[in-house]
Each structure stands twice: as structure tokens, then as C-alpha cells.
Amino acid sequence: MAVESLERTIREHPFFADLEDSFVKLLCGCAKNVRFEAGQYLIREGDPADQFFLLRHGRVALEMTAPGQGAVAFQTVREGEIVGVSWLIPPYRWAYDARALGLVRAIAMDAACLRQKCEANHDFGYAMMMRFVPVLVQRLHATQLQILDVYSAPA
């Protein structure tokens, strides 16, 4: 995919809607197209959080390991959403697994590259935080609901 179409794809992705043009150009320097087949893991709990993904096609299950139950999906993310927020927070390790539920096409964003650009351009860093903090809060809430469901006692 040419840089121009990658730029257009990032600009048109709902997660980066209305992002300043100069910031989109910064993102493009850290981006590449990737694909995952059904069952493949995009991220694994405990591994280095070295990228995040803009989903362009497909669905991804976010999973955590529950004692005595194995992997439990706490959320499914779809086209137009993102996978991965741990790249922003030291020690930069994944807090959960993400598994492709079918063919997934995405744009992988290099985390180290983005962290450097955020540090060099605090306006860009602020714009990234304003997009990622709501995702962090929403994922925390989804996890809390899943925990309540897993550990709730029958009435």
C-alpha cells in the first residue's frame, strides 16, 4: 500500500477522525499494514506492548485468564476500533490477550516510534492521550463487568 493510501486509511479510520493533518503524517511514519488469520493472537498477556492496531476488517476477542476457567473474552472489538492500549503505560506489557475471530486486516502502529513522537511533540502526545484514555476507561469497565459475571454467586 502506498504511503498516500496509508495516510488516507489512517485519516479515514474512526479512531483518528478529525485528527490534525500534521498528526496524521506523524502517525504514517510509524504504520504498516498487517493481517491475521482466525485464531492467531495479535497480542499476548505479559509480552512487550510494542505496537497497537487499527482494525480495518474483522473482529478480535480481548481475553483474560480466569482462575479455573482458562481464557474468558471480556470484549469483542470490530472494524473501526483499536486493539492495544498498554503501549502507553510503563512497563509497556500487554495486560490481556487479543485473538482474531476470523480474518483480520489492520494497521500496526509501532509503539516506540509513537512514544518518541509524543515526547518530541507534546501537542501530538496530548492528542493521542485524548483518544486513548476513553478506550482505557471503557476497557476497564468491560473487564469489571466480566469479573462481576465470573465471580457472582447465584441468587
DRENMI-775877 format. One line per 4 residues: for each residue x, y, z of N, C-alpha, C. Coordinates in steps of 0.05 Angstrom, whole numbers, plus 5000, padded with zeros to 4 digits. Layout:
residues N
X/Y/Z/X/Y/Z/X/Y/Z | ...
end
This chain:
residues 155
5017/4977/5000/5000/5000/5000/5018/5025/5000 | 5013/5043/4982/5029/5067/4980/5025/5085/5005 | 5045/5102/5011/5043/5119/5035/5018/5137/5033 | 5012/5146/5009/4989/5164/5006/4963/5149/5014
4960/5124/5006/4935/5110/5013/4936/5102/5042 | 4959/5096/5053/4962/5090/5082/4953/5115/5098 | 4962/5138/5089/4954/5163/5102/4924/5167/5100 | 4913/5162/5077/4883/5164/5074/4869/5144/5092
4879/5120/5093/4866/5099/5110/4867/5107/5139 | 4889/5118/5149/4891/5127/5177/4872/5151/5181 | 4872/5169/5163/4855/5193/5165/4826/5185/5166 | 4818/5165/5151/4790/5157/5150/4782/5137/5172
4801/5127/5187/4795/5108/5208/4780/5123/5230 | 4757/5113/5240/4741/5127/5260/4757/5135/5285 | 4776/5120/5293/4792/5127/5317/4807/5153/5314 | 4815/5159/5290/4831/5183/5285/4815/5204/5269
4788/5202/5270/4771/5222/5256/4778/5250/5267 | 4780/5269/5249/4784/5297/5255/4812/5302/5267 | 4831/5283/5265/4858/5288/5275/4872/5308/5256 | 4886/5326/5267/4901/5346/5252/4918/5333/5231
4920/5344/5206/4935/5333/5184/4964/5327/5191 | 4977/5346/5205/5005/5342/5212/5008/5318/5231 | 4988/5313/5248/4990/5290/5266/4986/5263/5250 | 4968/5264/5230/4965/5240/5213/4991/5233/5200
5005/5253/5190/5031/5249/5177/5051/5237/5197 | 5051/5246/5222/5068/5234/5242/5061/5204/5246 | 5035/5198/5247/5027/5170/5251/5036/5153/5228 | 5035/5163/5204/5042/5147/5180/5071/5137/5181
5089/5152/5194/5116/5144/5196/5120/5120/5215 | 5099/5113/5229/5101/5090/5248/5082/5067/5241 | 5071/5068/5217/5049/5050/5209/5057/5030/5188 | 5044/5006/5189/5046/4986/5168/5021/4969/5168
5015/4958/5145/4992/4940/5142/4999/4912/5152 | 4980/4899/5166/4984/4872/5176/4958/4857/5172 | 4960/4830/5174/4936/4814/5173/4940/4790/5191 | 4918/4780/5202/4918/4757/5220/4896/4738/5211
4902/4712/5212/4882/4691/5206/4867/4685/5231 | 4844/4672/5228/4827/4663/5251/4844/4648/5270 | 4842/4654/5296/4856/4641/5317/4883/4652/5324 | 4894/4668/5306/4921/4680/5312/4918/4701/5333
4939/4704/5350/4939/4724/5370/4953/4749/5360 | 4940/4772/5364/4952/4798/5357/4971/4805/5380 | 4963/4800/5405/4979/4806/5428/4975/4784/5449 | 4995/4780/5466/4993/4760/5487/5000/4774/5514
4984/4767/5534/4989/4778/5561/5018/4774/5570 | 5030/4796/5580/5057/4795/5590/5078/4801/5570 | 5072/4799/5544/5092/4805/5523/5096/4836/5521 | 5118/4844/5510/5123/4873/5506/5100/4886/5489
5091/4908/5499/5070/4923/5484/5084/4941/5464 | 5092/4930/5442/5108/4945/5423/5093/4956/5399 | 5067/4952/5399/5050/4964/5377/5021/4963/5386 | 5005/4977/5371/4976/4975/5374/4964/4973/5346
4939/4966/5344/4927/4960/5318/4901/4976/5313 | 4899/4988/5289/4875/5000/5280/4861/4978/5263 | 4838/4969/5272/4824/4948/5257/4810/4959/5233 | 4816/4947/5210/4804/4955/5185/4783/4935/5176
4786/4910/5184/4768/4888/5177/4770/4866/5197 | 4747/4855/5205/4747/4832/5223/4740/4839/5251 | 4741/4818/5268/4735/4820/5297/4757/4807/5313 | 4762/4818/5337/4783/4809/5354/4771/4806/5382
4775/4783/5395/4767/4778/5422/4789/4787/5441 | 4782/4804/5460/4800/4811/5482/4794/4791/5504 | 4816/4778/5513/4812/4756/5532/4830/4759/5556 | 4820/4750/5579/4837/4748/5603/4834/4720/5614
4854/4712/5629/4853/4685/5641/4840/4686/5668 | 4819/4670/5671/4804/4669/5696/4812/4643/5710 | 4818/4644/5736/4825/4620/5751/4805/4598/5748 | 4814/4574/5740/4796/4552/5737/4779/4552/5712
4781/4573/5696/4764/4575/5672/4780/4578/5646 | 4805/4584/5648/4820/4589/5623/4814/4617/5613 | 4816/4620/5586/4811/4645/5573/4782/4652/5573 | 4776/4677/5581/4749/4688/5581/4749/4714/5566
4733/4715/5545/4731/4740/5529/4716/4761/5545 | 4727/4784/5548/4713/4806/5562/4703/4827/5543 | 4712/4826/5518/4702/4845/5498/4710/4835/5470 | 4693/4842/5451/4700/4838/5423/4702/4865/5410
4724/4870/5396/4728/4895/5381/4725/4889/5352 | 4716/4909/5337/4709/4906/5309/4723/4927/5292 | 4718/4925/5266/4728/4944/5247/4721/4972/5257 | 4741/4990/5255/4737/5018/5263/4746/5023/5292
4753/5001/5306/4763/5004/5334/4793/4998/5335 | 4804/4999/5359/4832/4993/5363/4836/4970/5381 | 4859/4957/5378/4868/4936/5397/4895/4945/5408 | 4896/4948/5435/4921/4954/5448/4923/4982/5459
4924/4984/5486/4928/5009/5499/4953/5009/5517 | 4963/4985/5523/4985/4983/5542/5011/4995/5532 | 5014/5001/5506/5038/5013/5495/5043/5041/5507 | 5022/5053/5519/5025/5080/5530/5035/5081/5559
5033/5058/5573/5037/5058/5602/5060/5040/5610 | 5082/5051/5622/5103/5033/5631/5092/5012/5650 | 5102/4988/5650/5126/4978/5637/5122/4969/5608 | 5101/4978/5594/5096/4971/5566/5094/4941/5562
5076/4929/5577/5070/4900/5574/5040/4897/5571 | 5032/4877/5554/5004/4872/5550/4991/4861/5575 | 4967/4870/5581/4952/4862/5605/4931/4841/5598 | 4928/4834/5573/4909/4814/5564/4917/4803/5537
4903/4782/5528/4907/4771/5501/4887/4783/5482 | 4894/4783/5456/4876/4791/5435/4878/4771/5413 | 4856/4758/5406/4856/4736/5387/4837/4742/5364 | 4846/4738/5339/4830/4742/5315/4807/4721/5314
4783/4730/5310/4760/4712/5309/4754/4704/5280 | 4768/4715/5262/4766/4709/5233/4789/4725/5220 | 4788/4727/5194/4809/4743/5181/4808/4772/5192 | 4831/4782/5199/4833/4810/5209/4853/4824/5193
4846/4848/5183/4864/4866/5170/4866/4890/5187 | 4891/4900/5191/4895/4922/5209/4919/4938/5201 | 4921/4961/5213/4946/4977/5211/4960/4975/5238 | 4984/4965/5238/5000/4963/5262/5016/4989/5265
5014/5000/5289/5028/5025/5296/5051/5018/5315 | 5075/5025/5307/5099/5019/5323/5099/5037/5348 | 5098/5024/5371/5095/5039/5397/5120/5056/5404 | 5144/5045/5400/5168/5060/5407/5169/5085/5390
5163/5082/5364/5163/5105/5346/5143/5126/5355 | 5119/5117/5362/5098/5136/5371/5105/5149/5398 | 5117/5134/5417/5124/5146/5442/5145/5168/5438 | 5164/5163/5420/5185/5183/5414/5172/5208/5402
5153/5205/5384/5140/5228/5372/5122/5243/5392 | 5110/5228/5410/5094/5241/5431/5111/5258/5449 | 5135/5247/5456/5154/5261/5473/5165/5286/5459 | 5170/5284/5434/5182/5306/5418/5161/5328/5413
5135/5320/5410/5114/5339/5404/5091/5335/5424 | 5091/5351/5445/5072/5347/5466/5043/5352/5457 | 5039/5369/5437/5012/5372/5426/5002/5346/5414 | 5020/5333/5399/5014/5306/5388/5009/5286/5410
5025/5286/5431/5022/5268/5453/4995/5272/5467 | 4988/5297/5470/4962/5304/5483/4939/5293/5465 | 4941/5297/5439/4920/5287/5421/4918/5257/5423 | 4940/5243/5426/4939/5214/5429/4926/5206/5455
4934/5219/5477/4922/5213/5503/4892/5218/5503 | 4883/5239/5490/4854/5245/5489/4839/5224/5474 | 4852/5210/5456/4838/5188/5442/4840/5162/5457 | 4862/5157/5471/4866/5132/5484/4854/5130/5512
4853/5151/5527/4842/5150/5554/4813/5140/5554 | 4795/5149/5537/4768/5138/5537/4768/5108/5531 | 4786/5098/5515/4788/5069/5509/4796/5055/5534 | 4816/5065/5549/4825/5053/5574/4801/5051/5594
4786/5072/5597/4764/5073/5615/4742/5052/5606 | 4736/5052/5581/4716/5033/5571/4725/5004/5575 | 4750/4998/5569/4760/4971/5573/4761/4963/5602 | 4767/4982/5620/4766/4976/5648/4738/4969/5657
4719/4985/5647/4691/4980/5654/4682/4952/5643 | 4689/4945/5619/4682/4919/5608/4694/4896/5624 | 4719/4900/5633/4732/4880/5650/4718/4877/5677 | 4711/4900/5689/4696/4899/5714/4670/4883/5711
4655/4888/5690/4630/4874/5686/4635/4844/5682 | 4656/4837/5668/4663/4809/5664/4670/4796/5691 | 4685/4810/5707/4693/4799/5733/4668/4794/5751 | 4650/4814/5750/4625/4811/5765/4610/4786/5756
4609/4781/5730/4595/4758/5719/4609/4732/5727 | 4635/4731/5725/4651/4707/5731/4649/4699/5761 | 4650/4720/5778/4651/4714/5807/4625/4718/5822 | 4604/4725/5807/4579/4729/5822/4567/4703/5832
4556/4704/5855/4544/4680/5867/4515/4678/5857 | 4506/4653/5852/4478/4650/5843/4459/4659/5865 | 4437/4671/5857/4417/4682/5876/4400/4660/5887
end
